[in-house]
Amino acid sequence: MDFQTKTLSLVAAASEKTDALVVLITEGAKPGKDVLSKLAGEAIAAGDFDPKAGKLLSLYKPAGVSARRVLLAGAGDGSAKAVRAAVASAVGMLKSQPVRKLVVLFAGPPSDAAIQASVVAAAESSYAYTTTKSKAEGRKITTVTLGVPDAAKVRAQVARAAGTVAGIEFAKEWGNRPPNHATPTLLGEAARSLARKGGIQCEVLGPKEVARLGMGSFMAVAQGSEEPLRFIVLKYNGAARSVTPVVLVGKGITFDTGGISIKPAGEMDEMKFDMCGAASVLGVFRALADIQPAVNVVGIIPACENMPDGRSLKPGDVVTSMSGQTIEVLNTDAEGRLILCDALTYAERFKPAAVVDIATLTGACVIALGGVRSGLFASDDKLAADLQSAGDRAQDLCWRMPLDDDYAEGLKTNFADVANVAGRAGGAITAAKFLQRFAGSFAWAHLDIAGTAWKSGGAKGSTGRPVPLLLEYLLARQPAPAAKAARKAR
């Protein structure tokens, strides 16, 4: 999707030639004498239109307007959240119509956050997955022009938002692909494709290299699959070498049967989404290539399948992690933490400023937080606060969960240093406590995205979360001059 900006007033917008015109109307907007203001004012007075966020009134060939289709879209208080709801509703209605070029008109100067929200909402509402469909229609709306009082003031912010969209959609693409079209090998190829873009380096390790590293926990999960594992390392260097990187670690279970502790058949197809943590890391790097911020970032993706086979990991097996800690595997369906723990140990070599792992880790987190907020666990209060604040700004919400040491009691075992599961109570927390054992040498956070990474039912598909949260966090870490310039761009 192509995003553009244009200086447009309400008067000029009435003459704009486009397939559809969306006019964002805020609550309390003062009626003007131009044709669009009159249309909105009359509709509100008659009770036919309510400017509350997400409310719509569709008009066809209104007198005095060049656009064939005009949508009055309620933008509530004009906040980013309200604008996002307005644009999402409008684009959702128009995407099934013969509309290719769309103008979204801000009657007054939009906030930086509202610009970001409008771009993300337009892309999200018009997104269509097509990769494995034989006769699929792709996205119909190809160009969205933001009409604003001063296009020059928002152009940089629109470019940044477009980069964010590119990252979200890259994550969606790989999250949505069927498991036979998103194997560990193919994930490695996707990562290599990013290295052809500016500032990104990629290394993909196979079974032999991983064995030499001593990643016994990761290898144990992969041993039941015919698909060879891949350990992917991405690097983006936008700052000076002296600037320590943030490391993002994404869980890459490209399909999860549960292994010997096999899952129920119902909805097992959705276990293709168990690599959405990995997809989010790929998406962040796709966005970094476009935005080119002054930060250093490392992405680590342990990728494999979790399959039942004669060679599969068994309940009761004890494996040795890269850190040297031994793990008793009581449930082979708690495999994500087994591959992440070795990736966290590997992350130490980068002497990171912070490490954030992202994983569809536990059903318990879905029970706790549903699909609204991702679960946030952190060993460092500032890191936790920065991530939560970034999520709030990006409208990609998370919620901090506890990490009291008492929660680790259930991970004790007579046969190894630690068990990979505790009881059912507090399952998301005990999973985080397991990971924390392997993240003691750096500031660490864990995002459990099991409830937010994808949707089920008629809207089944990847959400691309938490790419917006992670990008907002990374962009806020830019050195003061770059951060100041970025704020001006926003």
N, C-alpha and C positions, 0 to 999 in steps of 0.2 A: 504494500500500500504506500502510495506517495503522499506525503504531507507537505502542504505549502502554506504560506502566509500571505495575506493581502490586506492593505489598509482599506477598510470599508466602514462607512457610516451607515446608519439605518436608511438614510436617503439614497445613498449610492447602491446599497444592497438590493433595493427594489428593482434596479436596472441590471443587476448581475445575471448574466446568462449561464445557467447551470441546470443540471437535471433535477436538483432538489436544494431547497434552502431551509436550513434549520435555524430558527431565531430563538436564542436563549432569553427567556423572560424571567426576571427575578421578582420576588415579592416586593411590593412597594415601589416598583418602577414607575416613574412619572410619565404619563402619556404625552407624546409629542404630536406634532401636526403632520408628520410624514405618514405615508400609506401603511407601513408595517406597524407603526405605533398605534395608529387608528384601529387597525384590524385587531390588535391585541387588546386595546382598551375596550372596544365594543364587545369582544368575546368574553372578557372578564366581567363587564357590567351586566351582560345577559346571562351570566352563569354557565356559559358554554365552555369556559376555559378556566382552569385553576393553576396559578403559577407555582404550586407546590412542586418540589423536586420529583421529576419523573412523569408528571402529567403532560399529556399531549393533546393538541388539536390539529387535525390534518385539513388542509385547504387545497383545493384543486383549481388552478388557473384563476387566482384572485385578481380582481381588476387592479391595474396599476403596477403589477409585479411581473417581471420577465420570467422568473422561474415557474415551471409548470406545476411543481409540487412545493408547497410551503408547509412546514411544521412549526407550530408554536410549541416550544418545549419549556416546561416549567423548570426553572433553575433555583427555586427556593431562595435561600439567603445568599446565593452566589458563591458559597464555599466549594472547595474542591470536591467534597463528597456529593453535594447537590448537583454540581455541574456534571460529575461522572454519571449520576443517575439520569440526568436529562439527556445527555448524549447517548448513553446506552439504550434508553427507551426509543429515541428517535432513529438511531441507526438500526436497531432491532426491527423496527417497523419497515424501514426502507430497504433492507437488504434483500427482500423477496420481490421488490419492484424493479423495473428496468432503469435503475439509477447507477451510473458509473461515476459521475462527478458530483460531489456534494460540497456545499458551503455551510459551515457552522459559524454563525454570526454572534459575536459578543457585542451587545449594545454599548457596554461601558468597558473601561480598561480592566482586563482580567488579571487576577493574581497569578504568580508563577505556578503555584500549586494547581490552579484551575486549568491552566494551559496543559500541564502534565496530565491531569485527570481526563481532559477532553480527548487528547491523543490516544491515551491508553484505552479509554472506553470505546472510541470509534473502532480501533483495531480489534478489541476483544469481541465486540458485538457483531462484527462482520467476518470474523475468522471462520475458515472452513478447512477441514482436513480432507485431503484428496489423494495422498500418496498411494494407497493400495486400493483405490476405487477405479474400475475400468472406464466408467462414463460419468465421472463426477463433475459437477459444476463447481468451479472454484469461487473465490471471492468476486462478487459482482461490482462492489464499490471499489474503484481503483485509486481515486484521487479525493482527498479531503483537504479543502482549503479553509483555514481559520481566518475569518474576517474579524479584524480588530481595529481599534482606533489608530494604532501605530505599529505597523508590521515589523519595523526595524527593532523595536524594543523586545519583541518576543521571539525573533528568529532563532537565536541561539538556544533558547529554552525548547522550542519546537524540535530543533535538531537533536537535542539531548533526549527528549521524549521519544522521538522516532528511533533512536538507538536503543532505548529501553524496550520499545515494542519489538524491535528485531531480536533482542535477547529473549523476551517472553515467548515469542513465536518459535524460536529455535528450540527452547525447552519444551514447548507444547508438541512440536513436531516429533521429537524423540520420545517424549512421554506417551504419545498417542500411537506410535507405530506398534504393530503386532510383534510379539516376542520373536518370531522367526525373521522379522525385518529390523530387529534392534538387538542383535546378539552382542556379546562383549567385543567381538572382532569388529562389528560395524560401528559400535560406539567409539572404538579406537580410530576408525577411519573418519568419523565425524569430528573427533578432536583434531586429527591431522588436517582436516579441511580448514579449521580455524587458524592453523599456523600459517596458512597462505594469506592471512590478513595482517594488517599492520601491528607490529609490536608483540606478537604472540609466538612462543616457542612450544613445541610439543614433543614428548617422549612417551612411547608406548612399550611397556615391558610385557613379556610373555611368561609362561610357566617356568622356564629355566632361570630367567633372571629373578623372578619372585622367589624361587627356591633358594637361590644364592643369598638373597636378603634375609632368609630365615622366617618368612611370613607363614608359619605353620598353621595359624588360625584361618587366614584367608584361603590357603590352599585346601584345608580340610573341607570347607564349604563347597569349593569348586570340584572336588574329586569325584562327585557323583554324576557329573554332566559330561556329555560328549563334546560340548562347546568349550574350547580352551579359555581360561581366564585372561583378562587383560588388566594391567595396572597402568593407568594413564596419569601423566604429569603434564600440566599446562603452566606456562609462565607468561605473565604480562609485566613488562618493565616500563612504566611510564614516569618513574621518579628516579632520583639519583641512586646509585648502587648502595650508598650508605643507609638508605631508608629500608628498614626491616619490613618484610612483606606480611600481608595477611594471607593466611592459608585457608582455603575453602576445601572441605572434604565431603564428597557426595557419594552416598550409598548407591551402588550400581548393580543391584540384583535384577538382571534383565528378565527373569521370570522366577517366581517363587512358588513352588508346589508345597513348601513346608518340609521337603525332604522326607525322611522316614517318619517324622511326626507330621504326616500328610494332612493338608487342609481339607475341609469339606468341599465337595464339587461345586456347590452353588456359588456363583460369582467368582470362581477361581480365575476366570479370564481377566479380572481386574488386577491380578497380580503381575500383569505386564507393567503396571504403574509403579512397581516396587523399585524402579530405577529413577524415579522422579527427582531424588536428591542429586544423582549424577546429572540428570538432564538440566537441573537448575544451575549447576556449576558450568556446564557447557553454555547455557544461555547467558550467564554473566559474562563469560569470555567473549561471546558473540557481541554483546553490547559494548564491552570495553574496547573492542576493535573499532567500533564506530565513534564512541565518545572520546576515547584517547585521554583519560584523566591522568593527573600526575600522582599516581599511586603504583605500588608494586604488589602484585597478587600472584599467588601460586594456587593452582587447582589440582586436587588429587582425587582420582576416581578408581576405587577397586571395583572391577566389574566381573561378574560371573553369574551362572544360573545356580539355583538350589533345587536339585532333582533327586528323586528316589532311584537308586541303582544298587547293584551288588557291591559297588565300591563306596557307597555313600557313607557319610558320617552317621554314626549310630548314637542314640541316647546312652549315656554312660561313658562314651569315649572321652579321653583326656588329650588335649592338644596343647602344643607349646607355641605361644605367640612370639612375634618378633622381639618383644620386650624381654622375653625370657619367662614371663609369668605363664603358669599352666592353668588351663581352663577345663573344667568338667562340663561337658555338653549334656545337659539334662533334657533339652528340647531342641531338635534340629530346626524348628521353625523360628527360633530366635537367632537367626543366622546373620542378620544385618550387623549386629554388634560385633560378631566374630570377624567380619571383614573390615569393619571400621577401626577396630582396636589396633590392627597392624598398620592401617593407614595413618592413625594418630601417632604411632611411634615413628613412622617414616617422616612425619611432618617436623619432628624435632630438628632434623638436619638443616632446616632453613632458618633456625633461630628466629621464629616468627614473633611479630608484635602481638598477634592473636591468631587463634585457630577456631574456625566455626565449622562444625560438621552439620550436614543437612541430610535427613533420612526419614523415609516413611517407616518409622521404627516400630510403633506399637498401636494395636487396636485400643489399648487403654487410654491413649491420648485422644482418640476419637470420642470415647465415652466422656472424657473429662471436658473437652473443649469444643466438640462437634467440628463443623466445617468453617467456623468463623475465624478463629485465631489458631495459629501454630503454637505448639508448646515450646517455650524457651527455658533452657537450663543453662546456668553459667557459674563458673568458679570465680568470676571477677565481677564486682558490682558495676564498675564503669562500663565494661564491655556489655553487660546485660542492659544497662540504661541506654547505651548508644544504639544497640540493636532495636530495643523497644521503641525508642524515639524515631529511628529510621523507618520502622514499620508503620508508625502513626503517620509520618509525613507522606509515605508512599501509599497509604491506604492498603497496606499488606500486613495485617495485624498479627501480633504475637502476644503471648502472656507468660510472664515468668512463673516458673514452678519451683518448688523447694528442692534442696539437695542436702537435707539433714543427714548426718552420718548414720543415724539410727536406721535409715532406709536400707543401708547396705548389709544389715544383719542377715537378711534372707539369702544373700549370695554366698554365705559361708558353706564350705563342704569339707568332708573328711578326706577327699581323694585328690584335691588339686588346690591351687592358690585361691581359686574363685570358681563359682558356678556361673553358667551363662544366664540362668533365670532364678528368680525368687518365687514367692507365691503370687496369686492373682492381685492381691491388694497393692495399690500404688504401682502398677506394672510399668507405667511410663517413667516413673521416678527411679525404680530399681534398675531399669534399662540404662538410664542416664548415669546412675551411680556406677554401673559396670564400666561404662565408657570413661568415666572420670578417673578410674584407676590408671588409664593409659595416657592421661593428659595432665600429669602433675607438674610438668616443667614449663608450662606456658599458660597465658590467659586463654581460657577455653570456653566455648559456648556450644550448645547442642540444640538444633531446631528439629523438633519432631513434627513432621509435616504430613503424618498419616491421614489427618482429617482435612487437610487443605490442598493437597497436591493434585487431587482429581475429584470430579463429580461423578455420581452414579445416576442411574435412571435415564430418562429421555435426554438429559443434557450430558450424558457420559462423555468424559474426556478430561485431558490434562488442563489444569488452570494456569500453568506456568509459574506458580508461586513456589518459593519466595524470591524469585528474581528481582522484583521491584525493591523489596526490603534490602536485599544484599547490595544492590547497586547504590541505593541511597546511603547505606552505611559506608561503603567504600568511597563514594564521592565526597562525603563529609570529612574524610580523613586526608584530603589533599592539603598540602602546605598552605599557609595563610594567604599568600598572594593568589594562588590558584583557586583556593576556596572562595576568596572574595570575588574573583572574576566569575566563578561558577554561580555564586549567589546573584550577581548582577544579571547573568544570563537567565537565571530562573525568574 
